[in-house]
Amino acid sequence: MSNTTTDLKILRKEPQRFTWGKIDEIIDVGEYTIVKYASDTLKETFFSVYVNGKSTSTSTRSLDGALLYAIAHRANAPHLAEALGRIVNLKDDL
């Protein structure tokens, strides 16, 4: 059985258990939480998106993209993030 998790409550106490890589920082912005991490497999930095403490099962390549996705997810319109990303030139970050 794997010892990794995406459960935010656990990750705040045991960041080494994050499923997708090494956590660099956990960023809280109101009801949104962004987990900045270095991917174990892709050797890149990503931003995992949480809304109200629950994972959205989405990572982006920038903090801006993560915040856009979080807002769109909360509005129950995840495709809105991609459209807004194109408008502000973040399409490759989502």
GILIN-V350743 format. One record per residue. RES is the residue in one letter. PHI is phi in radians with two decimals (999 if undefined). PSI is psi in degrees with one decimal (* if undefined). D_CENTER is the distance of its C-alpha to the mean C-alpha in Angstrom with 2 decimals. Layout:
# GILIN-V350743
res	phi	psi	d_center
RES	PHI	PSI	D_CENTER
RES	PHI	PSI	D_CENTER
This chain:
# GILIN-V350743
res	phi	psi	d_center
M	999	137.6	24.34
S	-1.29	146.0	20.98
N	-1.74	6.9	20.03
T	-1.62	161.8	16.26
T	-2.74	163.8	13.84
T	-2.04	8.0	10.41
D	-1.20	115.8	12.38
L	-1.08	-37.9	11.12
K	-1.06	-42.2	14.84
I	-1.21	-42.8	15.76
L	-1.11	-30.5	13.09
R	-1.13	-30.8	14.36
K	-1.65	-33.7	17.76
E	-2.32	72.1	17.23
P	-1.06	-23.0	14.25
Q	-1.18	-11.0	16.21
R	-1.56	1.4	15.63
F	-1.06	132.6	11.97
T	-1.08	-39.4	12.35
W	-1.72	-2.0	10.66
G	2.74	-161.1	12.10
K	-1.64	120.8	13.12
I	-1.25	127.9	11.06
D	-1.64	-35.1	12.23
E	-2.87	146.7	11.10
I	-2.00	120.9	9.61
I	-1.97	121.0	9.73
D	-1.83	128.5	11.16
V	-2.33	94.8	12.27
G	1.02	-125.8	14.48
E	-1.45	0.7	13.03
Y	-1.79	142.5	9.40
T	-2.28	133.2	7.45
I	-2.07	125.6	4.79
V	-1.78	110.9	5.35
K	-1.48	126.2	7.02
Y	-2.54	156.1	8.81
A	-1.69	120.9	11.76
S	-1.16	134.3	12.05
D	-1.18	-35.9	15.31
T	-1.67	-36.8	16.53
L	-1.66	-9.0	15.60
K	0.96	40.8	16.20
E	-2.31	164.6	13.58
T	-1.63	135.6	10.78
F	-2.31	168.8	7.21
F	-2.26	112.1	3.97
S	-1.56	134.8	1.59
V	-1.78	129.9	2.58
Y	-2.18	142.2	6.04
V	-2.21	127.3	9.34
N	0.91	39.2	12.50
G	1.40	0.1	11.36
K	-1.95	137.5	10.53
S	-1.14	140.0	7.75
T	-1.62	-0.2	7.59
S	1.04	34.6	7.74
T	-2.37	137.7	5.81
S	-2.16	149.1	4.41
T	-2.17	173.4	6.26
R	-1.68	-0.6	8.97
S	-2.56	158.0	9.13
L	-1.14	-40.7	8.26
D	-1.02	-45.9	10.58
G	-1.09	-39.0	9.06
A	-1.12	-43.0	5.71
L	-1.15	-41.7	8.43
L	-1.03	-46.1	10.61
Y	-1.12	-40.9	8.62
A	-1.06	-45.4	8.19
I	-1.12	-45.0	11.89
A	-1.13	-39.6	12.95
H	-1.10	-44.1	11.53
R	-1.08	-33.6	13.39
A	-1.42	4.9	16.34
N	1.03	37.9	16.26
A	-2.44	63.1	16.30
P	-1.03	-25.9	13.32
H	-1.24	-20.5	15.84
L	-1.08	-34.5	16.29
A	-1.04	-44.0	13.09
E	-1.12	-43.5	14.78
A	-1.11	-46.0	18.06
L	-1.12	-37.2	16.98
G	-1.04	-39.7	15.30
R	-1.14	-40.0	18.73
I	-1.10	-41.4	20.53
V	-1.75	17.7	18.94
N	1.10	44.3	18.88
L	-2.03	15.5	15.19
K	-0.98	-30.7	15.78
D	-1.46	-7.8	15.07
D	-1.62	-11.4	11.67
L	-1.68	*	10.25
